[in-house]
Amino acid sequence: MWQSTLFGYALATVPVFIVLGVVAQLARSRVARRAMELVLLSGVAAFALALGTLADDAVQWVLVSMLALLFVVGLVMHVRSYSRSS
């Protein structure tokens, strides 16, 4: 059940990411750019978790683990960028 919810969230992040990207580009808004990055990272992580729970193959689990690690590292770098830009 929750796998389909994660997959739905991952699909819903695509148009949100595009709209935020357009707003960030047109308005040169730093807040919109940061929000776009967060939406992208969370969408990729949700998609990876949704696929990973459906997979029984060990190689796919390694891929999902690497994507989750990439999400955490990207999130940490994103949060740190707030303190550097102030």
Buried (B, 14 or more C-beta within 10 A) or exposed (E): EEEEEBBEBBEEBEEBBEEBBEBBEEEEBEEBBBBBBBBBBBBBBBBBBBBBEEEEEEEBEEBBEEBBEBBEEBBEEEEEEEEEEE
